[in-house]
Amino acid sequence: MQMIPALMGLAAMAASRKAAGQAAIAHKQSGEDEARAYKEQAESAESAAKDRELIRLQDLRRVRASQRAYWAAAGIDPTTGSPSVIASRSYDIFQLDQGADLINTRQQIRSFNNSADAAIRMGNIKAKHSILSNRASSLSAMSSWIQ
């Protein structure tokens, strides 16, 4: 008669083990999905940075064109004196904006990539926890049968 509860216990352990395996797969997949989302955000940030660069270049060209038009209308030679200094400063400002945006974008992308790596690690940790906690409860149940 003691054999029936033991067999039922073994069946319950097998079902529990299967559930733990499924939970482990789900945790791992969840981590990979989260990582994929972070990588997409990194790609989006990089694309947005390229768009901002194009806008800055267009703004620089617009500013330089209006400066040249003003100087031409005023009869000023744009290659000497104040006009060349103004043009140089306009380009320097563009380069500073470009550099600051590049630094910010790289930091943002690095942050998304780090988050993606962490999501994968957390998924793996949760998967291992599911399996190990199932094995611990199985050993606990088996030890209670022996006693």
C-alpha positions as CSV (number, residue, x, y, z in Angstrom):
1,M,0.0,0.0,0.0
2,Q,2.9,2.4,0.6
3,M,3.9,1.9,-3.1
4,I,0.9,3.8,-4.4
5,P,1.7,7.1,-2.6
6,A,5.3,6.8,-3.7
7,L,4.2,6.3,-7.3
8,M,1.9,9.3,-7.1
9,G,4.8,11.3,-5.6
10,L,7.0,10.3,-8.5
11,A,4.3,11.3,-11.0
12,A,3.9,14.6,-9.2
13,M,7.7,15.1,-9.3
14,A,7.8,14.3,-13.0
15,A,5.0,16.8,-13.7
16,S,6.8,19.4,-11.5
17,R,10.1,18.8,-13.3
18,K,8.3,19.3,-16.7
19,A,6.7,22.5,-15.4
20,A,10.1,23.8,-14.1
21,G,11.7,23.0,-17.5
22,Q,8.9,25.0,-19.3
23,A,9.4,27.9,-16.8
24,A,13.1,27.8,-17.5
25,I,12.5,28.0,-21.2
26,A,10.0,30.9,-20.7
27,H,12.4,32.8,-18.5
28,K,15.2,32.4,-21.1
29,Q,12.9,33.5,-23.9
30,S,11.7,36.5,-21.9
31,G,15.3,37.6,-21.4
32,E,16.1,37.2,-25.1
33,D,12.9,39.2,-26.1
34,E,13.8,42.0,-23.7
35,A,17.4,42.0,-25.1
36,R,16.0,42.2,-28.6
37,A,13.9,45.2,-27.6
38,Y,16.9,47.0,-26.2
39,K,18.9,46.3,-29.3
40,E,16.1,47.8,-31.4
41,Q,16.1,50.9,-29.2
42,A,19.9,51.1,-29.8
43,E,19.4,50.9,-33.5
44,S,16.7,53.6,-33.3
45,A,18.9,55.9,-31.3
46,E,21.6,55.5,-34.0
47,S,19.2,56.3,-36.8
48,A,17.9,59.3,-34.9
49,A,21.5,60.6,-34.5
50,K,22.0,60.3,-38.2
51,D,18.8,62.3,-38.8
52,R,19.9,65.0,-36.4
53,E,23.3,65.2,-38.1
54,L,21.6,65.8,-41.5
55,I,19.4,68.5,-39.9
56,R,22.5,70.2,-38.4
57,L,24.2,70.1,-41.8
58,Q,21.2,71.6,-43.5
59,D,21.1,74.3,-40.8
60,L,24.8,75.0,-41.3
61,R,24.4,75.3,-45.1
62,R,21.4,77.6,-44.6
63,V,23.3,79.8,-42.2
64,R,26.4,79.9,-44.5
65,A,24.3,80.7,-47.5
66,S,22.5,83.5,-45.8
67,Q,25.8,84.9,-44.6
68,R,27.2,84.8,-48.1
69,A,24.1,86.4,-49.5
70,Y,24.3,89.2,-46.9
71,W,28.0,89.8,-47.6
72,A,27.4,89.8,-51.3
73,A,24.6,92.3,-51.0
74,A,26.7,94.5,-48.8
75,G,29.7,94.3,-51.2
76,I,31.9,92.6,-48.6
77,D,34.6,90.1,-49.7
78,P,33.7,86.9,-47.8
79,T,37.2,85.5,-47.9
80,T,38.8,88.2,-45.7
81,G,38.3,89.7,-42.3
82,S,35.2,89.4,-40.2
83,P,33.2,87.3,-42.7
84,S,35.7,84.5,-42.7
85,V,35.8,84.6,-38.9
86,I,32.0,84.4,-38.7
87,A,32.0,81.5,-41.2
88,S,34.7,79.7,-39.3
89,R,32.8,80.1,-36.0
90,S,29.6,78.8,-37.6
91,Y,31.4,75.7,-38.6
92,D,33.1,75.4,-35.2
93,I,29.6,75.5,-33.6
94,F,28.4,72.8,-35.9
95,Q,31.4,70.6,-35.0
96,L,30.8,71.1,-31.3
97,D,27.1,70.2,-31.7
98,Q,28.1,67.2,-33.8
99,G,30.6,66.0,-31.2
100,A,28.3,66.4,-28.3
101,D,25.5,64.5,-30.1
102,L,27.9,61.8,-31.0
103,I,29.0,61.3,-27.4
104,N,25.4,61.3,-26.1
105,T,24.3,58.8,-28.8
106,R,27.2,56.5,-28.0
107,Q,26.4,56.6,-24.3
108,Q,22.7,55.8,-25.1
109,I,23.6,52.9,-27.4
110,R,26.1,51.6,-24.8
111,S,23.3,51.8,-22.2
112,F,20.9,49.9,-24.4
113,N,23.4,47.2,-25.2
114,N,24.3,46.8,-21.5
115,S,20.6,46.5,-20.7
116,A,20.2,43.9,-23.4
117,D,23.1,41.9,-22.0
118,A,21.7,42.2,-18.5
119,A,18.3,41.0,-19.7
120,I,19.8,37.9,-21.2
121,R,21.7,37.2,-18.0
122,M,18.6,37.7,-15.9
123,G,16.6,35.3,-18.1
124,N,19.3,32.7,-17.7
125,I,19.5,33.2,-14.0
126,K,15.7,32.8,-13.6
127,A,15.8,29.7,-15.8
128,K,18.5,28.1,-13.6
129,H,16.6,29.1,-10.5
130,S,13.4,27.4,-11.8
131,I,15.3,24.2,-12.4
132,L,17.3,24.3,-9.2
133,S,14.3,25.1,-7.0
134,N,12.4,22.2,-8.6
135,R,15.3,19.8,-7.9
136,A,15.5,21.0,-4.3
137,S,11.8,20.5,-3.7
138,S,12.0,17.1,-5.4
139,L,14.9,16.1,-3.1
140,S,12.9,17.3,-0.1
141,A,9.9,15.3,-1.1
142,M,12.1,12.2,-1.7
143,S,13.8,12.5,1.7
144,S,10.4,12.7,3.4
145,W,9.4,9.4,1.7
146,I,12.5,7.7,3.0
147,Q,11.9,8.7,6.6
